[in-house]
């Protein structure tokens, strides 16, 4: 059966660990796997602005021996010029995998329901699972893979966005103690929280949702944040920022975390808003390792998915 990666809990805990283990190996030896030798083609479709996602997938596909076929979603107009299903039937006869950065989760779910090759979620409005794999890989890089389970992971800011949902599911799968904090009106989807708690019951992790940034950060081993304004909401930037100032990741708030806590940000970062310059550029920040680990985590994911077929 074709395996897809559409949301973080598509990987069982043991499968997630296998991908992370391979990611660490590929970080040490970038050309250890040539799963796409041929070259086999992987379609990378983007309906949204992209830098890290496009660069890391294109580079990773090439390093696996494949050819990255970049498709401009604004030109392809998938679901407008022709249906998602018909588009998928064209693609899966010619490529070995499809990576899609799009809007609603239902779009990529519809593609996966038809596709005979792996479909990978490179970001939707609801989830960003490849970013979370990179973040978990970053924790494993700095703390060791065996230390990931049991880590207290705090995410602060817009707790109702795709990053929060993926941190809940991916962190729970890894056995982390995940704390998510945001202002009222910007909290995670109840179904995602319930699913994360269900997973945590099996992995030994836990889930906390709070409106207190200090409660979330207190004693945390990892502290993460993200922009307060998601793609598509830029016109509301000034208005949306008002509830979030108490959730700014600054030196005062970081002091509540463990003394050696790691700082993550999926980027792009807006210094002086969700995170201060002294924190993102400070000694506890590992955001550049995190950005690089998109490459290694996604290569590992693609190699693992192709091996399942």
C-alpha positions in Angstrom: 0.0 0.0 0.0 1.3 3.5 -0.9 2.3 5.5 2.2 1.7 9.2 2.3 2.7 11.9 4.8 -0.2 14.3 5.1 -0.1 15.1 8.9 2.2 14.3 11.7 0.4 11.3 13.1 0.6 9.5 9.7 3.9 8.1 11.2 3.6 5.7 14.2 6.1 6.4 17.0 8.5 3.7 15.8 8.3 4.9 12.2 8.9 8.5 13.2 12.0 7.4 15.1 13.2 5.5 12.1 12.9 8.6 9.9 14.8 10.7 12.5 17.5 8.1 12.8 18.0 8.1 9.1 17.9 11.9 9.1 20.8 12.0 11.6 22.7 9.6 9.4 22.1 11.7 6.3 23.2 14.8 8.2 26.6 13.1 8.7 26.8 11.7 5.2 24.5 13.6 2.8 25.0 11.1 0.0 24.5 7.8 2.0 21.2 7.1 0.3 20.4 7.3 -3.5 16.8 6.3 -3.3 15.9 8.4 -6.4 18.9 7.3 -8.6 18.0 7.2 -12.2 17.2 10.0 -11.9 13.6 9.5 -10.8 11.4 12.6 -10.8 9.7 14.1 -7.8 7.1 16.8 -8.4 7.3 19.8 -6.0 4.1 21.9 -6.4 3.8 25.2 -4.5 0.6 27.3 -4.3 2.2 29.5 -1.6 5.3 31.6 -1.2 8.3 29.5 -0.4 12.1 29.6 0.3 13.2 27.0 2.8 10.7 24.4 1.7 11.5 24.7 -2.0 15.3 24.8 -1.5 15.4 21.9 0.9 13.2 19.7 -1.1 14.9 20.5 -4.4 18.3 20.0 -2.9 17.3 16.8 -1.1 15.7 15.2 -4.2 18.8 15.9 -6.2 21.1 14.5 -3.4 19.0 11.4 -3.4 19.8 11.0 -7.1 16.5 12.3 -8.4 15.2 15.2 -10.4 13.1 17.9 -8.7 10.3 19.0 -11.0 9.2 22.4 -9.7 5.6 23.2 -10.6 4.1 26.7 -10.0 0.7 26.1 -8.5 -0.4 29.6 -9.6 0.1 28.5 -13.2 -1.2 25.0 -12.8 -4.3 26.1 -11.0 -5.0 22.6 -9.6 -8.7 22.3 -8.8 -9.5 25.2 -11.1 -8.3 24.3 -14.6 -8.9 20.6 -13.9 -9.8 18.6 -10.8 -7.3 17.6 -8.2 -8.1 13.9 -9.0 -7.4 14.3 -12.7 -4.2 16.3 -12.0 -3.0 13.5 -9.7 -3.7 10.8 -12.4 -1.5 12.7 -14.8 1.3 13.2 -12.3 1.5 9.7 -10.7 2.1 8.1 -14.1 5.3 10.2 -14.5 6.8 10.9 -11.1 7.9 8.8 -8.1 6.4 11.1 -5.5 4.5 14.4 -5.2 5.3 17.1 -2.7 2.6 19.8 -2.4 2.6 23.1 -0.5 -1.0 24.3 -0.6 -4.0 25.8 1.2 -6.7 23.6 2.7 -5.8 20.2 4.1 -8.7 18.7 2.1 -6.8 19.4 -1.1 -3.9 17.3 -0.3 -6.1 14.6 1.3 -8.0 14.4 -2.1 -4.7 14.0 -4.0 -3.5 11.2 -1.7 -6.8 9.4 -2.0 -6.1 9.0 -5.8 -2.3 8.9 -6.0 -0.4 5.7 -6.6 2.9 7.4 -5.4 3.7 8.9 -2.1 2.2 12.4 -1.4 4.0 14.6 1.1 2.5 17.6 2.8 4.9 20.5 2.4 2.5 22.8 4.3 -1.2 23.3 4.5 -3.3 25.8 6.4 -3.9 23.1 9.1 -0.5 21.2 9.4 3.2 21.6 8.7 4.5 18.1 9.4 7.9 18.3 7.6 8.9 21.3 9.7 8.1 19.4 12.8 10.3 16.5 11.6 13.1 19.0 11.2 12.5 20.4 14.7 12.6 17.0 16.2 15.8 16.2 14.3 17.3 19.4 15.7 16.5 18.3 19.2 18.0 14.9 18.5 21.1 16.6 17.0 21.7 18.6 20.2 20.4 16.3 22.9 20.6 12.8 21.3 17.8 10.8 19.8 17.1 8.9 23.0 16.6 12.1 24.8 13.8 13.3 22.5 11.1 11.3 24.4 10.5 13.0 27.7 11.7 16.4 26.5 9.5 19.3 27.6 8.7 21.3 24.5 7.0 24.7 24.7 5.4 26.5 21.8 4.2 30.1 22.3 2.4 32.5 20.1 -0.4 31.8 17.6 -1.6 28.5 19.1 -4.3 28.1 16.6 -2.1 27.9 13.5 -0.6 24.9 11.6 2.6 24.9 13.6 0.8 24.5 16.9 -1.3 21.6 15.5 1.8 19.8 14.1 3.8 20.4 17.3 1.0 18.8 19.3 0.7 15.7 17.0 4.4 15.3 16.2 5.6 16.0 19.7 3.1 13.6 21.2 4.2 10.9 18.7 7.8 11.5 19.9 6.8 11.1 23.5 7.4 14.7 24.4 5.6 16.8 27.0 4.1 19.4 24.7 2.9 22.7 26.0 1.2 25.1 23.7 0.3 28.7 24.8 -1.6 31.5 23.0 -4.1 34.2 23.8 -7.8 33.5 23.9 -9.2 33.2 20.5 -5.9 31.7 19.2 -5.9 28.3 20.7 -5.6 24.9 19.0 -8.4 22.9 17.4 -10.1 20.7 20.0 -9.9 17.6 17.8 -6.2 18.0 17.3 -5.7 18.4 21.0 -7.8 15.3 21.7 -5.8 13.3 19.1 -2.5 14.5 20.6 -3.6 13.4 24.1 -4.7 10.0 22.7 -1.2 9.6 21.2 0.5 10.8 24.4 -1.3 8.1 26.4 0.6 5.5 24.4 4.0 7.2 24.1 4.4 8.5 27.7 4.2 12.2 26.7 1.7 14.8 27.7 -0.2 17.8 26.3 -0.9 21.1 28.0 -2.8 24.0 26.4 -2.7 27.3 28.3 -3.1 31.0 27.8 -0.1 31.7 30.0 3.3 32.0 28.2 5.1 31.7 31.5 3.3 28.5 32.5 4.2 27.0 29.1 7.9 28.0 29.2 8.6 27.2 32.9 11.4 24.7 33.0 11.0 23.8 29.3 13.9 22.1 27.5 12.9 23.6 24.2 11.1 26.8 23.4 9.6 27.5 20.0 7.7 30.3 18.4 6.4 31.4 15.0 5.2 34.5 13.2 2.0 36.0 14.6 0.7 36.6 11.1 0.3 33.5 8.9 0.5 33.7 5.1 -2.7 35.3 3.8 -3.3 37.4 6.9 -0.6 40.1 6.2 -3.3 42.8 5.9 -4.3 42.2 9.5 -0.7 42.3 10.8 -1.1 45.4 13.0 -4.5 44.3 14.4 -3.5 40.7 14.9 -0.3 41.6 16.9 -2.2 43.2 19.8 -3.1 40.0 21.7 0.3 38.5 21.3 2.8 40.9 23.0 2.6 38.9 26.2 3.8 35.9 24.1 6.9 37.5 22.7 9.9 35.3 23.1 12.4 37.6 24.8 15.2 37.2 27.3 12.8 37.8 30.2 10.5 35.0 29.1 13.3 32.7 28.1 14.7 33.0 31.7 11.7 30.9 32.9 12.9 27.9 30.8 15.7 25.5 31.6 19.1 27.3 31.6 20.2 25.3 28.6 16.9 25.4 26.7 17.1 25.3 22.9 15.3 28.1 21.0 13.5 27.2 17.7 11.8 29.3 15.1 10.6 27.9 11.7 11.3 31.2 9.9 10.9 33.7 8.5 11.3 35.6 11.8 10.3 39.1 12.5 12.8 40.4 15.0 11.2 42.6 17.6 7.8 41.1 17.2 7.3 37.3 18.0 11.0 37.0 19.0 13.7 39.5 19.9 17.0 39.8 18.1 19.1 39.0 21.2 17.2 35.7 21.6 17.2 34.5 17.9 20.9 35.5 17.6 21.8 34.3 21.0 23.7 31.3 22.3 20.6 29.2 22.9 19.2 29.6 19.4 19.6 26.7 17.0 17.3 28.1 14.3 20.0 27.8 11.6 20.5 24.1 12.4 16.7 23.8 12.4 16.6 25.4 8.9 19.3 23.0 7.6 17.6 20.0 9.1 14.6 20.5 6.8 17.0 19.1 4.1 18.0 16.0 6.1 14.6 15.3 7.6 12.8 15.5 4.2 15.5 13.3 2.5 15.0 10.7 5.2 11.2 10.9 4.9 11.3 10.6 1.1 13.7 7.6 1.3 11.6 5.9 4.0 8.3 6.4 2.1 9.7 5.1 -1.2 11.0 2.0 0.7 7.5 1.2 1.9 6.1 0.8 -1.6 
